[in-house]
């Protein structure tokens, strides 16, 4: 499946109309209609990103139908940490990143 089919399936799944997607993404309704036609125009990178963000999916998913598989499983405390980290102010996030680097350096055998 390609972008057209994945976009259509995701819109159906989220029960979102072309007009709603156009409003959420900032991509014109006529442009989105063109992506959904039987002989579709492929979107440029910027429109693909806007559409993916509006649908809360990745561009990779819209293009390939599958998500990137992370080599790290994120569940439990990792997920809680990431969720908390995301809500911190930028300066606080930087402090956390620097602390982690310092701790990694301290535990790395010489």
Secondary structure as UniProt FT lines:
FT   HELIX           3..14
FT   HELIX           18..25
FT   HELIX           29..36
FT   TURN            38..39
FT   HELIX           45..55
FT   HELIX           59..64
FT   HELIX           76..86
FT   HELIX           90..107
//
